[in-house]
Every structure is written in C-alpha cells, then in structure tokens.
Amino acid sequence: MCTLSNNFKAQFKNMKQFLLSLLLLGGIAYGQTKQPLDHSVYDNWKSVGERYISNDGNYVVYAINAQEGDGAMLIRNLNTGYELQVNRGYNAVITEDSRYAIFRIKPSYEQTRQAKIKKKKPDDMPKDSLAIITLGRDSVTKVSRVKSYKTPEKGSGWLAYLMEKSAPDSAVKKRHVPDSIKARVDMLTKLADSLIRRSLDSIKGKIEKEEVIAAAKKAVKEIYKKADELEMLQLEDAEGDDAASAGGAKEGTDLVLQNLGNNSSITFKLVADYQFDKFGKRLLIETTKNKKDSNSIGMLLLYNLQEGKTDTIMRGLNEAANFSFDETGNQLAFVAERDSSSKALQKFYKLWYYQQGADSAVLAADKNTPGMHLGNTVSENGKIEFSKDGQKLFFQVAPVQPPKDTTLVDFELARLDVWHYNDDYLQPQQLKQLPRELKRSYTTVLLPGNKEVVQLADAEVEDITLVDEGNADWVLGETTRGNRISLQWEGRQVTTAYIINTRNGRKTKIDNKSYGNYSASPDGQYVYWYDPAAKQYFTFNVDNGTTKNISSKITVPLYDTENDVPDYPRPAGVMGWMKNDQYVLIQDEYDAWLVDPNALEPPVNITNSYGRTNKIALDYVKLDKEQRFFQPGESIMLKGQQKQNKEAGYFSTVIDKKANPKKIGMGAYAINSIIKADDAAVYLVQQSTPAASELYYGSNFANLRQITTVAEQQKDVNWFSTELVRWKMFDGKMSEGILFKPENFDPKKKYPVIFYFYERNADGLYNYRAPAPSASTINIPYFTSNGYIVFDPNIYYKDGEPGESAYNSIVSAAKYLSKMPWVDSTRMAIQGQSWGGYQVAYLVTRTNIFRAAGAGAPVSNMTSAYGGIRWGSGLNRQFQYEKSQSRIGATLWERPDLYIKNSPLFAVPKIKTPLLLMHNDEDGAVPWYQGIEMFTAMKRLGKKVWLLQYNGEDHNLVQRKNRKDLSVRLAQFFDYYLKDAPPAQWIKEGLPATEKGRSWGLDY
C-alpha cells in the first residue's frame, strides 16, 4: 500500500511538472499576439496572378506577384511534386504539346527604379529576357533583351522571338566631316580670337567694353552652333543610326526562330513583325530597309517550318499590317503600302492576297477595284479575316482622307468646338470617340479569285458581326443612327439590325424598336435578342423572315427582380445554343430553360427549378473557350451561390433533360475562376475565403487539392473574420450586410465602427480582401487589424428617394449595431466613394450619430451636376438622374423638388459631423467642382471640413504614391476622431501652398 502510494506520488509529481510545462509553453504561445497591419506591408503583399494548366493536365504554371516589387513564376507537376521557380516571370504560355513553358522575365524592380531615377533613355532602360523551360527539368534557358515572342496557337515545337536593338555602345564612332564644315569652324574660331585681341586693344583705346563683349559672345554662339552641327555629323549610336535619319520608319531587329525539339535556330535580320499560322506550319516575316544601305528594300518572307524553305512573297514595301492566315494556313491576306515616301502626306494602302504555291502575293483590292464605293479605299486600321471554310475574305475600307494642308500655320488657326443641337453626340463625347472615328472602317467581303468586292457596312450601318464564323451567306449589321440624341437622357440607344447578304450587299431590316443587343445563332438560322421594355426574348428566322417571342410561356422573371433604378432591369442572360440551332438556353435568376427558337414547343426548365427552390443562383461555366454550341446529351458545369448564406458550389446537369442538377461540392467560399485542361478532366480553380485566396486543382470538385499557400504571409498578422448580419430597416423591411471583426475580437471590449458602403455588397461575404493602398476607400484589412469594426450594409432604393433610401438602410444599421455590447456607439463613422461618397455627404445633413465622415468624389448639388459632363466618356449626366444610379426618375424641370431635397449642399447648415472630402482635378466621372461646392459651403459656415485634391488624378487614384498618401491620411483622420489619437499637422493646421512639395503635413 505504501509502495503504491509512493509510486502514485512520484507519478503525480511527474504529471504535475509535465502539465506545468505545457501550460508554460501554451502561455508563451498564447501570449504571442499577432501584429496589426501598418502601411509598410502593402508593396510586398503577394497574390496569385496569371495561371495556366497544360493541355494534358499534368502541369500548372502560375505567378505569385507582389503589389510593387518582384514576383515569381512557378511551374509545378500536379502528380510528381516537381516544382521550379523563376523570379520576375510573366506573360507565360504552355506549348500545345504540354512539353515547354515559355515566358518573359522582367528586370528587377530596383534596377528599373534606378534607371528611372537616372532618367535613362528608352533604349538604355533595362529590358526583358525570355525563359524557355522543358517541363519537368530544372534548367532554364534565358535569352536577354527580348522584345516579344510568339508560339503557334495550335501547333507545337516552334518558338519565335524578336530581339531588342543591341545595347548602345559607349564608344563614339567617327565619320567623315565635310571640308566646308571644317573651314567654317576654323573661320569662326579665328574670328573669336580676333575679337578677344581687339577687346584688349579697344579697352586701351576707350572703346565701349560692352559692345566688344557682345560681339565676342555672338561669335562664340555661332561657334557653338556649328560645333553642335559638327557633333551631329560625327557621332553615331551603336547601331550606326545616323542622327539625321531620326523620324524615319523604325529599323527592324533580329528575329530568332527556334526548333524546341532539337534546339536549332535560324535568325532573320531587320524584322519588324512576324506571325505564325494557326497550326504552326508557316511563319510570316516582315523586314525593313537597312538604313546603312540605300539600295535595301522591305520585304515579306514566308518561311515553311516543315521544309525549312523561305519564299519572298513581296518586295519593296514601305509598311504592311493586319496579317491574316486562313484556317489551314494555305491562304494569307494583308494590307501594304509601297508607293509613297515615308514623309508622304497621303498614303494609299492596298489589299494583297497570297495562296500557297504562288510566286508572290497579288493585288486583291484597292480604291479602283469594282464594287468599291466611290471615295473609299482599303483601310490599314481594320481587321482582316478569312471565313472558317476559307471561301470568303473580309477586310475593311474607309473614306479617302485628304492630305494635310501644310500651308496652314498652327499658331494662326482658331481652336474651338462647335456644339449643335442636331449633333448625334455632344462635342465632349465626339472628342472622346475621335481617335476611333478617325480610324472608322467598314467591313467588305471578297471571294478569293474574284475581281469584285461587296461592301457590307457603310456610314448608315457601321457595325458588322460575322455569322457561323464567316461561313454563312449573310452577316449581321447593327446601327444606332437616327436614335443617338436620346442617349443624353436615356443612357441607352435604340438599335436597328439588318441581315446583309454577302453576295450582293442587300440589306433586310429586322427590328427598329428595341433597346436590345442582337446576336446570331451559331449555325446562322436565327437572329436573337432580349427586349428590355418587353422583358422577353425574340428570334428572327432568317429563312422565312418571321419574328417570334420565344420566352412568353416562361412564367418566372428572366431579369433582375431586385433592380432598383428607374430603368429596365438587366436580363439574366443566354447560356448558348444546341447543335444545329435546335434550341436556345435561356437563364432566369436561378435556373436554365431549353427554348424552341420557333416558339412551337413549350420551354423546358432543364434544372427542374432546383435553383429557385433552394435559392441558389446557377450560372453556366464555359470550360472550352472554342465551344460554339452544346451537343445533345452533353453534361455541362454550373457554379452557384446560395443567396441566403452566400455559400458557393459546383454542379453539373445534362443539357437537354429536365432534372435536378448534381451537386458536386458546396461550402463557405467564393469561386473566382475555373480553367480546364484541354485534353484531360483536370481543373485549375481559384477559391477564396476572407482568410485566403488560393489555387486548387483536381478532377473532382468535391476533392480539390490546394496548390498555393499565399496566406502564409499573414500568419503573424491580426486578420479579420466576416459575418452576415440581418436587421430590420426603418421601413420595416429586412436588410443584410457584412460585419468585419478583428481576428483578436474580444466581446468584452468596445470597438469603434466604420460603416463603408456603396450599394449592395453582401454577396461578397466570402471574398478575400488584401491589404493595399487606397484608391479611394478605406482598406478593410488595415482598419480591422488596427482595432476597428467595419460594417458594409446593403442599400435598397426607392425612385426619387436616393438620399432617404441610404438613410433608411445605413442609419438603421448603425442603430442596430449600437445595441451590441462590443460597439462604442459614441465612436462611429462613415466612409464611401463616388455614389458612396454622395450618400456620406447626404447622411451628415440628416443625422449627427456619426463622429466623423469621409466622402470621396461626392455629388453635392444635383441641380448643377445634372447637366454636367462625365469627362471620362464625354457623356452628359442627365441619364444618370433620370434612368440610372442617381435614381431621381424625372427631369430637373419636372421635379426640381427632388433634386434639391436629395442634394447635400442645400442642407449644409445642418451639418455637425467633421467631413473629409477627396475630389481630384481630373475626375472623369463626377465633376470635381461638386467637391468644391461642398467644401466652400461648409468652410463659409465654419464647419470642420477638409478637401484632398490630388493633382492630375482621376475619379479613383491611379498613381500608387498617391494611394499610399491617402491611406495614411484616412488612418490619421479616423484615428483622431474615433481613437483620440493626436491630430496630424494637415488635420490641425492644413498645408499652405508655400509648403507644397516640401512638406506633406503628415507629422504629428
């Protein structure tokens, strides 16, 4: 008994020591608090970039990129565990045969940065390299100073890459200087010497010293001027390009064609452009003149990759463009200009055609070709395309442009824009569209071998879509001509569609009263469209000319039932067509329908109302990018989101059977992208949660395996969690939003809260959000990591009441959260940008419950903004109020009361909340005087207001340096008002213009 007792005591002592050790270790581990984010983490924060999967499904290639700095390209075998990393890789391809990975390598970030600091010329800047890797091997072949590379779209075994110019040679090369120049310099030198001597004598003779010095300076300036001319003649760059030849056509560089199988290569000199045919049988090469050889000429070469033979198909060209092979690679078409000098004021391009076996390319069309409309010529700006069967050649024509009048002197010409009430578009929109309109080209067709062209498009019907990959004997034409003026207030235009015969150009009008966009069925039997006004789908039967409403028997809405703007709701969309145009598949909000395009058979809900019953919005996932139609009995993939809990899932269904879709997998994540290997049932997927956004792979979506581990970077960071919160708004309706809490959330503490909002974001519950410098809004990971709670409420709108709708949604959310024991209701703030900024500006006139507010690019005065211009697009803003986001639903003269009621400017005296505005002077969406109106009104009334105006910046900040600056200021502003942090200098004292560029006012 005593022995047992002693043993027990000993065991107890050991156990006690063991448990104590565990507690100590656990205490140490538990006591290691995760660090809050700071602004220094942004640049090196990594994310998954481009990604690819080999056709055989064995390899993935993907990039892990830093926000600012050097990333890496990784190659992994999904079966063996092989992995290879190449720093700074990007722009990758995996060859068609799944044997090679090829990509470019950037110079290091720091190397490029230093070159910019030193203001190096473009030719002296660090250049890309090329990486060639045999998959499964560790060796990397690198080629420096590569400008571009190409591989065949469907062929294998070949790679072509174009080199940069050789690096400039620091050694100066001399050339012969004419005796006349030497004599001129000698004479001026002697003159200067004489004047200097004379100056000494003249001073003794009391000649005015200033006159002598002035004469000497004049002579010296002449010497310097001639010396500059001499230097221009003496110096050449490393390529031997004479400075006097600057401004001419660019000289080509070396093109290397490499056989990846045996590693042999051939180099072509002076190459400007190059292109493989689709299956990698031929390589087209355009060469330029040699600037050192006045007798050299530009040429087009066609290299036969199978035979190793080069044919010259054109000699003596100045420029060629828009190369296009047919499907087989046996036909080639392009435009070329070969008759003008490089400085000609008017150039005429011609269409050229080459067929395999011919001696050279032949002229196919020019401005004199039969069928060409008077005043038109072949356009160098339009696309050239063969029909899939190779029987038609589509190209572009354009009106002949008059030569520039060189007798006019620019500084003597008036510069103005004339606005006219009959213009289709307002002048700002015309100017935005000017580059495109100056290159406007019209589709024309030529049957190879024919001598007559048929112009299909013209100024009356501008836009053409090929049908059945160009094989059909008609094309689809569309125009908004005659219906454009109403774009100013409606935000959309009526489109007229035509069937245009490719044999004779005859047009048949389809419909003249639809706001819809028209499309052709894959086999070319129908034109179909959704009419927003009717909320129905229609088809036009090309054979018999009849129009049918094909969706009227579907009893559920085919559009967004949550639409809350005073305009037609968006359609749910079309999934595609069955083979031979037998059926079209139309989506409603949740499910898919098989619909007869002739409206004879009743529609069939192929997902059996599974989506609607389970509140899962199902969407088709197109895994084969080249698939044009569905096959009978084909199983397709769907992804879905459960609208109540926001979970996402994978489903499959048979395309032409009425049955519940098969659920493959579903969970608390968001599906970002899905890629399928072309020749294997292997998938590369990106999924995200609030804690991670990673790549996965597998042949079964229920059992995906993780590839990347990017989230490791935040393992020591105080991250955040998300919750879906629902509450009752003031109008009695339910709303929902996303609550973001710090990872170290303590329910016994009280937290400051920032409400960020736009419209409806709750479906993004499982999205990943990275720490990043702010383009306009608060960075949620930064603020939650630093002890804030952030809430993003959905907003539901009523026409004519955008401001009060925001109040109903946001303030009710604030009241609801205020009841939570972990919310400090005295320390709440709001922040938003653009439409969100408007709502912030409105709310501070309606309530004082927020301690601070931040509004980016807000409309403050709807009466002045209504008639303004969106300078980014040139569009007038009227449609925005009558039909779109601003949701007034009436003109200014019909309901001025609504414009005034919803404008924060008219209620500025009520504001008590400190307001931080950001509005930039090149804002292309909201005129920045809107921010000025708000600021000056509040300033006059003695309200606490700040305006951040980033110079030369757009609606949202573009330049990263400015984004970093805004991020710091947002943190300082809300820390000051919600955490009692000391105010930064810019908050307390501002930043005088005298300090601009010397101080940023960020110090405390």
Salt bridges, closest charged atoms under 4 A:
ASP43 OD1 - ARG960 NH2 3.07
ASP43 OD2 - LYS964 NZ 2.84
GLU68 OE2 - ARG960 NE 3.65
GLU68 OE1 - LYS964 NZ 3.22
GLU83 OE1 - ARG76 NH2 2.46
GLU110 OE2 - ARG113 NH1 3.31
ASP123 OD2 - LYS165 NZ 3.43
ASP128 OD2 - ARG104 NE 3.11
ASP193 OD2 - ARG197 NE 3.11
GLU222 OE1 - ARG184 NH2 3.95
GLU229 OE1 - LYS226 NZ 3.21
ASP237 OD2 - LYS165 NZ 3.97
ASP241 OD2 - LYS165 NZ 3.44
ASP242 OD2 - ARG175 NH1 2.49
ASP254 OD2 - LYS269 NZ 3.21
ASP273 OD1 - LYS150 NZ 3.82
GLU327 OE2 - LYS278 NZ 2.92
GLU327 OE2 - LYS388 NZ 3.31
ASP339 OD2 - LYS350 NZ 3.55
GLU385 OE1 - LYS383 NZ 3.57
ASP424 OD2 - ARG484 NH1 3.08
GLU437 OE2 - ARG436 NH2 3.94
GLU437 OE2 - ARG440 NH2 2.91
ASP458 OD2 - LYS507 NZ 3.52
GLU462 OE2 - ARG481 NH2 3.89
GLU462 OE2 - ARG484 NH2 2.35
ASP463 OD1 - ARG440 NH1 3.59
ASP468 OD1 - ARG628 NH2 3.06
GLU469 OE2 - LYS388 NZ 3.80
GLU469 OE1 - ARG628 NH1 3.46
ASP473 OD2 - ARG503 NH1 3.21
ASP560 OD2 - ARG570 NH2 3.72
GLU562 OE1 - ARG760 NH2 3.53
ASP564 OD2 - ARG760 NH1 2.99
ASP564 OD1 - ARG887 NH2 2.94
ASP567 OD2 - ARG492 NH2 3.14
ASP588 OD2 - ARG612 NH2 3.86
GLU626 OE2 - LYS154 NZ 3.01
GLU723 OE2 - LYS741 NZ 2.87
GLU736 OE2 - LYS646 NZ 2.79
GLU736 OE1 - ARG726 NH2 3.26
GLU743 OE2 - LYS34 NZ 2.90
GLU759 OE2 - ARG887 NH1 3.09
ASP763 OD2 - LYS643 NZ 2.83
ASP763 OD1 - LYS646 NZ 2.79
GLU801 OE1 - LYS901 NZ 2.98
GLU804 OE2 - ARG846 NE 2.59
ASP824 OD2 - ARG827 NE 3.40
ASP897 OD2 - ARG895 NH2 2.69
ASP923 OD2 - HIS919 NE2 3.13
ASP923 OD2 - HIS955 ND1 2.92
ASP965 OD2 - ARG969 NE 2.56
ASP980 OD2 - ARG827 NH2 2.83
ASP980 OD1 - ARG851 NH2 3.81
GLU995 OE2 - ARG998 NH2 3.37
